[in-house]
Amino acid sequence: MLRRLFSCFAVLGLSFAAMVPALAQMPAPPEVAARAYLLLDVTSGQVLAAKDPDQPVEPASLTKLMTAYLVFDALKAGKIHLTQTFGVSERAWKMPGSRMFIDPKMQVPVEDLIKGMIVQSGNDATVALAEGVAGSVERFVQLMNEQAKALGMSATSYRNVEGLTEAGHTTTARDLATLATRLMADFPQYVPYYAIQRYRYPGTPAANDTNRNLLLFRDPSVDGLKTGHTSAAGYCLVATARRQVPGLGEGAQGQRRLLSILLGASSENARAAESQKLLNWGYTAFDAVRLIPAGQPVATPRIWKGKADQVRLGRAEGVVVSVPAGEGARLKSEVVRPDPLVAPLVKGQSVGSLRVTSSSGAVVAEIPLTVLETVEESGIFGRAWDAIRLWIQ
């Protein structure tokens, strides 16, 4: 049985009175010239707009987001190091398309290969990294598909590491949003590579040293991520921006991150302009409202057979929701959880959710709640006494 606990918060001036006007309808997104797109509010976890987000598409060099994910994971695990050097195979040297212009006479540091893959979109650098991490491109592609499955990217299938057109090499806007979000969350120390505007490895031509993500030069709030282009895929861009938002808090707590996935635009300028349009619309059409500050409980319900009488439920990062601009004061909040709660409960364990609705009952967001502090099981006599009390209830 689920007990619904209504929360009567007055956090950040929000009103949860019963008699308030209904929440406004979702704002209509702008016209976006692309085959498919998705705009995600990373801070709240809500999709703000989408067009054909589950349509299979060629990812082109957006493939390199997964290549980078595995390289970053190897760095984090200590399997490779930034200063370590990798050789350049004949296969890497002869890769067509965008290149870093490295050759088999070179031993290139991993960090430089990462910059070559991200900033220059070098297919040669990408193959060199794949071979250095996994021993072969084929083994690395296998790891890419395994990682996609682990991340829940059910509509994605990789056939190569760099993104050149190949039968069966497909993904979707939704899966790309999942990948980009997890990459930023799992490897924040490496995300700054995506904001580098220019890079060239010493001794190589300077003609290809400029990041193709034009938004890095146009919008100071944009700090990544990756472009892609083939004749079949069109012009693609995964872009992310982080802007300070009044009312969310100070410093990093007050920053709101949006992520746009744009696939199949007609030109390099078009993909930048349409992505910028989506990001700007997301920031102006929606407000980010912090319902609960970081680390504070949403609810402290009774727990049975535990060393404590109550358990703190919430989210370590707090609770933020995106709502149509000006509608933040028209929300209601409801905690939905199992009852009874019985120890032990471990910190980080998922228990129930916070359902945020308009006064008309329309669900704005459903946010999973976790245990903020571990509650251990009590001794044998405490458990026996609570068992009797539960039986009586």
C-alpha positions in Angstrom: 0.0 0.0 0.0 1.3 3.5 -0.8 0.9 6.3 1.6 0.7 9.7 0.0 2.3 12.3 2.2 1.4 15.9 1.1 4.2 18.3 1.6 3.2 21.8 2.8 6.5 23.5 1.9 7.0 27.2 1.6 10.5 26.9 0.0 11.6 29.7 -2.2 8.3 31.5 -1.9 6.3 28.6 -3.5 2.7 28.4 -2.6 1.0 25.0 -2.3 -2.6 26.3 -1.6 -5.4 24.2 -3.0 -7.2 27.0 -4.8 -4.7 28.3 -7.4 -5.0 28.7 -11.1 -4.0 25.7 -13.3 -0.5 25.5 -14.6 0.0 27.0 -18.0 0.3 24.7 -21.0 3.8 23.7 -22.1 5.3 26.4 -24.3 5.4 25.6 -28.0 9.0 25.1 -29.1 10.4 27.3 -32.0 10.6 26.0 -35.5 13.9 24.1 -35.8 15.3 23.2 -39.1 16.6 19.7 -38.4 15.6 16.1 -39.0 15.4 15.4 -35.2 16.3 17.2 -32.0 15.9 17.0 -28.2 16.4 19.7 -25.6 17.1 18.4 -22.1 17.3 20.4 -18.9 20.2 18.5 -17.3 19.7 20.3 -13.9 16.1 19.0 -13.5 16.4 16.0 -15.8 13.3 17.0 -17.8 13.0 17.0 -21.6 11.7 20.4 -22.6 11.2 19.8 -26.3 11.8 17.1 -28.9 11.2 16.1 -32.5 11.5 12.5 -33.5 13.8 11.7 -30.6 13.6 8.0 -31.2 14.2 8.1 -34.9 17.3 6.0 -35.9 19.9 8.3 -37.4 23.6 8.1 -38.3 25.7 9.7 -35.6 28.7 10.7 -37.7 31.4 12.1 -35.4 29.0 12.2 -32.5 30.2 8.6 -32.2 33.3 10.0 -30.6 31.3 10.8 -27.5 31.2 7.1 -26.7 34.8 6.7 -27.7 35.7 9.4 -25.3 33.5 7.9 -22.6 35.5 4.7 -22.7 38.9 6.5 -22.8 37.9 8.7 -19.8 36.8 5.5 -18.0 40.2 3.9 -18.6 41.9 7.1 -17.3 39.7 7.1 -14.2 40.4 3.5 -13.5 44.2 4.1 -13.9 44.5 1.7 -16.9 46.1 4.5 -18.9 47.5 7.9 -18.1 47.4 11.3 -19.8 51.2 11.5 -20.2 51.4 7.9 -21.6 52.2 7.7 -25.3 50.5 5.6 -27.9 52.0 4.7 -31.3 50.2 5.5 -34.6 49.3 2.5 -36.7 49.1 2.4 -40.4 45.3 2.0 -40.0 45.1 5.2 -37.9 47.4 7.1 -40.2 45.4 6.2 -43.3 42.0 7.1 -41.8 39.9 9.2 -44.2 37.9 12.3 -43.2 38.8 14.7 -40.4 42.4 14.2 -39.1 44.9 15.3 -36.5 47.6 14.6 -39.1 49.7 12.2 -36.9 51.9 9.5 -38.6 53.5 6.2 -37.7 56.8 7.9 -36.8 55.2 9.5 -33.8 54.6 8.5 -30.2 51.7 10.7 -29.1 50.7 11.4 -25.5 47.2 10.3 -24.6 46.2 13.8 -23.7 47.1 15.1 -27.1 45.2 12.3 -28.8 42.2 13.3 -26.7 42.5 16.9 -27.8 42.9 15.8 -31.4 39.8 13.6 -31.2 37.7 16.3 -29.6 38.9 19.6 -31.0 40.0 18.5 -34.4 37.6 15.5 -34.6 40.5 13.5 -35.8 39.6 10.1 -37.0 43.3 9.1 -36.9 43.5 10.2 -33.2 40.3 8.3 -32.4 41.6 5.0 -33.9 45.0 5.5 -32.1 43.1 5.8 -28.8 40.9 2.8 -29.5 43.9 0.7 -30.4 45.9 1.9 -27.3 43.0 1.2 -24.9 41.6 -2.0 -26.2 44.4 -3.5 -28.4 42.3 -3.3 -31.6 39.5 -1.2 -33.1 37.3 -4.3 -33.2 37.6 -5.0 -29.5 37.0 -1.3 -28.7 33.8 -1.3 -30.8 32.6 -4.3 -28.8 33.2 -2.4 -25.6 31.3 0.6 -27.1 28.2 -1.6 -27.6 28.5 -3.1 -24.2 28.7 0.4 -22.6 25.8 1.6 -24.6 23.7 -1.3 -23.3 24.9 -0.6 -19.7 23.8 3.1 -20.1 20.4 2.1 -21.4 21.0 3.3 -24.9 18.8 0.5 -26.3 18.4 2.1 -29.8 22.2 2.5 -30.4 24.5 0.2 -32.4 28.1 1.0 -33.1 30.1 -0.4 -36.0 33.2 1.8 -35.8 34.9 4.2 -33.4 35.0 7.4 -35.5 31.5 7.7 -37.1 32.1 7.2 -40.8 29.0 5.9 -42.6 28.6 2.1 -42.2 25.5 -0.1 -42.3 24.0 -0.6 -38.9 25.9 2.3 -37.3 23.0 4.2 -35.8 21.7 6.0 -32.7 18.9 8.4 -31.7 18.6 11.8 -30.2 17.4 10.4 -26.9 20.3 7.9 -26.7 22.7 10.7 -27.4 21.2 12.8 -24.6 21.7 9.9 -22.3 25.3 9.5 -23.3 26.2 13.1 -23.1 24.5 13.5 -19.7 26.3 10.5 -18.3 29.7 11.6 -19.8 29.4 15.0 -18.0 28.2 13.4 -14.8 30.7 10.6 -14.7 33.8 12.4 -15.9 33.6 16.1 -14.9 37.3 16.4 -14.7 37.6 15.8 -18.5 34.7 17.8 -19.7 36.8 21.0 -20.1 38.5 19.4 -23.2 35.2 20.1 -25.0 35.5 23.8 -24.5 38.9 24.1 -26.1 38.6 26.4 -29.2 41.8 25.6 -31.0 44.4 22.9 -30.8 47.2 21.5 -33.0 49.8 18.9 -32.2 53.3 20.2 -32.8 54.7 19.3 -36.2 51.4 18.9 -37.8 49.5 21.3 -40.2 47.6 24.2 -38.6 44.8 24.1 -41.2 42.6 22.0 -39.1 43.1 23.5 -35.6 39.7 25.1 -34.9 36.9 23.5 -33.0 33.9 23.1 -35.4 31.4 23.9 -32.6 30.8 27.5 -33.6 28.8 28.1 -30.4 32.1 28.0 -28.4 32.9 31.3 -30.2 29.4 32.8 -30.1 28.0 32.1 -26.6 30.2 32.2 -23.5 27.9 30.0 -21.6 28.4 27.1 -24.1 31.2 24.7 -22.9 30.8 21.7 -25.2 30.3 19.1 -26.6 30.7 17.7 -30.1 29.9 18.2 -33.8 29.4 15.6 -36.5 28.9 15.5 -40.3 28.7 13.1 -43.1 26.7 13.4 -46.3 24.2 10.8 -45.0 23.9 12.2 -41.4 23.9 15.9 -42.4 25.3 18.5 -39.9 24.9 17.4 -36.3 25.7 19.1 -32.9 25.4 18.1 -29.3 25.7 21.4 -27.4 25.6 22.2 -23.8 25.4 25.5 -21.9 25.6 26.4 -18.3 24.1 29.7 -17.1 23.6 31.4 -13.7 19.9 31.5 -12.7 18.5 33.9 -10.1 16.8 32.1 -7.2 18.6 28.8 -7.6 21.4 29.6 -5.2 25.0 30.9 -5.1 27.9 29.6 -7.2 27.6 26.2 -8.8 24.3 25.6 -7.0 22.8 28.5 -8.9 23.8 27.2 -12.4 21.4 25.6 -14.8 22.7 23.3 -17.5 20.8 22.7 -20.8 21.7 20.1 -23.4 20.6 20.3 -27.1 20.8 17.4 -29.5 20.4 18.6 -33.1 20.6 16.1 -36.0 20.5 16.5 -39.8 20.9 20.3 -40.2 21.7 21.7 -43.7 25.1 23.3 -42.9 27.7 24.1 -40.3 26.2 27.5 -39.7 22.6 26.1 -39.6 23.4 23.6 -36.9 25.0 26.3 -34.7 22.1 28.7 -35.3 19.4 26.1 -34.7 21.1 24.8 -31.6 21.5 28.3 -30.2 17.8 28.9 -30.9 16.9 25.8 -28.8 19.2 26.7 -25.9 18.0 30.3 -25.7 14.3 29.2 -25.9 14.9 26.7 -23.1 16.3 29.4 -20.8 13.6 31.9 -21.5 10.5 29.8 -21.9 11.1 27.8 -18.7 12.1 28.7 -15.1 14.1 26.4 -13.0 12.6 26.2 -9.5 14.5 24.7 -6.5 12.0 23.0 -4.3 14.5 21.5 -1.9 18.0 22.7 -1.2 20.9 20.2 -1.6 21.2 17.7 1.3 17.9 18.7 2.9 15.2 16.0 3.4 11.9 16.1 1.5 10.3 13.9 4.1 11.3 12.2 7.4 8.8 9.2 7.7 8.7 6.6 10.5 11.0 3.6 10.0 10.5 0.3 11.8 13.0 -2.1 13.3 15.8 0.4 13.0 18.3 2.1 15.3 16.6 5.4 14.4 12.9 6.2 14.5 12.9 8.2 11.3 14.6 8.1 7.9 15.6 11.2 5.8 14.4 11.0 2.2 15.5 13.4 -0.4 18.2 14.0 -3.0 21.9 14.8 -2.3 21.8 17.5 -5.0 18.4 18.9 -3.9 15.3 19.0 -6.0 14.9 21.3 -9.0 12.1 21.3 -11.5 11.5 23.2 -14.8 8.2 24.9 -15.3 6.8 27.3 -17.9 8.1 30.8 -17.1 6.2 32.5 -14.3 4.4 29.4 -13.1 6.7 28.4 -10.2 4.2 29.5 -7.6 1.4 27.3 -8.9 2.9 23.9 -7.9 1.9 21.2 -5.5 4.2 18.5 -4.1 3.4 15.0 -3.0 5.7 12.3 -1.6 4.7 8.8 -2.7 6.5 6.0 -0.8 6.1 2.4 0.4 4.5 1.9 3.8 5.7 0.6 6.2 9.4 1.4 5.8 11.5 -1.3 7.5 15.3 -1.1 8.3 17.9 -1.6 7.1 17.9 1.3 4.6 21.3 2.3 3.0 22.3 5.8 2.0 21.6 6.3 -1.7 19.0 3.6 -1.8 15.9 4.6 -3.9 12.7 4.9 -1.8 9.6 6.5 -3.3 9.4 9.7 -5.3 8.4 13.3 -5.2 5.5 14.0 -7.5 5.2 17.6 -8.6 1.9 18.6 -10.1 -0.1 21.6 -11.2 -3.3 22.5 -9.2 -5.3 20.7 -11.9 -3.4 17.5 -11.1 -1.2 17.4 -14.3 2.2 15.8 -13.4 5.0 18.3 -14.0 7.8 16.0 -12.8 8.3 12.6 -10.9 11.6 12.7 -9.1 13.0 9.6 -7.4 14.0 10.0 -3.8 16.9 8.3 -2.0 17.9 7.7 1.6 20.1 10.5 2.8 21.5 8.7 5.8 21.9 4.9 6.5 19.5 3.5 9.1 20.9 0.2 10.5 18.8 -2.6 11.7 18.1 -2.5 15.5 18.9 -5.4 17.9 16.8 -8.5 18.3 14.6 -7.0 21.1 14.0 -3.8 19.2 13.0 -5.7 16.0 10.7 -8.0 18.0 9.0 -5.1 19.7 8.4 -3.3 16.4 7.1 -6.5 14.8 4.5 -6.7 17.5 3.5 -3.0 17.0 3.3 -3.5 13.2 1.1 -6.6 13.8 -1.2 -4.6 16.0 -1.5 -1.8 13.5 
